[in-house]
Structures are given as C-alpha cells and as structure tokens.
Amino acid sequence: MGYQRIEVRPLAGALGAEIGGIDLGRELDNQTFSELVQALHDHLVVFFRDQHLTPEQHIGVARRFGGLDVHDFVVHMPGHPEIIEVLKTPEERGRNFGGVWHSDVTYQEQPALGSMLYAKEVPAFGGDTMFANQYLAFETLSPGLQKMLLGLKAVHSPSATYSEEAVRSRGDNELRGVKYTNAEKAGMESVHPVVRTHPGTGRKALFVNGVFVRRFEGWSEAESKPLLNFLFAHAVRPEFTCRFVWRKDSLAFWDNRCTQHFAINDYDGHRRYMHRVTISGDRPFLAA
Ligand code: SIN
C-alpha cells in the first residue's frame, strides 16, 4: 500500500522510519490511521518530530490504537494513570530506566501492543534509544534452531526487576526519578511461545528478552541459560537495529510484539524526561 496522507522516511535497513505530514494532537481520520498502522507494520517503530501534545492528547492518540495499560510496578503521573514519567535527574548516576534490551511488560498474559514515548526534556547530547527487529532475529537463525524454538515456550516474570528485593538492592526508590510500587506482586509468571506470530503481519518474531524471561517451560533455569543467553545476544545484533536521536517534542511509537528497545545511559549529570503511554496487546500465539 502506498501512503497518501503521511510521509514515511526509513531510518535504517532493519527497522525504523520517520513520519512526516501529521499532527498527532489532532483527531486522526480513518485513512491517516490506517496508513499509520501500515507504517508501523512495515517499519516496526515510527518516529515523529515537533509534536506538541498535552497529556490528554498523548493519551488520546494512543487510545486510537487500543486500550491503555496501567503499569503494574512503575508509579504513574499524578492524575494520569496511563502515563509513566521516565525521568533521569542530574543527581542519578550509573543507571537509567530501560537501559537494557527488553520488550515491555512481557510478564503479562497479554503483553503490550506497543508504547508511545514522548520527549519533554532531552540532554544536550546522548540519551538515544535503540530498537531491534525481532523478525530478523528469528529469520536469521539456522533452520535447525528455528525448528526447535517453534516447539518451545518461555516463562516470563517481573521478579528480577520489580520484586521488593530487586528494587531495594538497586536503591531505586531513594535515588531515582522513576519510582516503584506493588513490588510484592512481582512473583507473577506468564508463559508465551518463544516465537510468536504477529497478528497484523502474519510474520514470525523471536519473543524472548533478557529482562523478563526466566527459563523455557519445562526446563530448569540452569538448563535454559546457555540457549537464552545466545538468543538474547543474537536478537540485538547491530544489523538488526536502528538508533533514534531524540529532540524535545519527538515521539517514538514502537511495536512491542516484534521489537526490543534499549535506552542508552550516556548522559550522567544531565536531565532527561519523557512521558510513556503503553497500549495493551493480545495474548501471544504461534500460528500453525
Ligand atoms: C523504556 O524502556 O520504555 C524507556 C526507553 C527510553 O527512555 O528511551
């Protein structure tokens, strides 16, 4: 399908496109909406510049794509449960939110469709975000490993990141802009296919990430670890990635079903402040 209402400029060979000719603060007509869905399916993560969105407009445009997630563990913006404030202050050193390759909230039974991250304040340099194409991650594996992975499921849990012990040992609630809650609920687990079929494109994507996957279903953690570590590293090979350089008022919309992302922590001593709205997804499946 060609694009009539929006301009689409690919950013890298693997994924990512900048979208022009659109004001996300205005209500999207049906044609523009379907072109945006198409662009997301074609490019996996899409970027917008110079958007001027109130929290209500940000929530409004995200809601066009589905119901909205209220984060299980991150304290939300006062008055707006759908928004989490991704903040790193100049005093916080050595850590940031999202500074490890992952897909969002995959411990849920129905993990996110995607997220819209909107830049309110950016550092003078650094603080870019990287994205990795998980279709390519699957397609570039050998046929033998692909076949084995098609028969496997993985256990996802927030425990290593959001349990009381994890939050306390990082000193997060004392030191950081992002605060956590509900840590006692971090024991939840969900089982998802290791390779999922994207409901919109029908393509197969690798669906494991190093933050939430604990083990393969029916395997011990020790048995799972070597293969998982191989997959985590393979999934984010440089040629599967793109890198987005933020400016104030930029917005990134990633498809959480076929990408991973990584917030680069190279701006200690500077402030970076973003609003994230996450769109709920459906239960991952692998089509026969
Ligand atoms: C996230 O993982 O949602 C945060 C990404 C970023 O701040 O760039």
Boltz pocket constraint, residues with backbone or C-beta under 6 A from the ligand:
constraints:
  - pocket:
      binder: B
      contacts: [[A, 86], [A, 97], [A, 98], [A, 99], [A, 115], [A, 117], [A, 127], [A, 128], [A, 129], [A, 261], [A, 262], [A, 263], [A, 264], [A, 274], [A, 276]]
      max_distance: 6.0
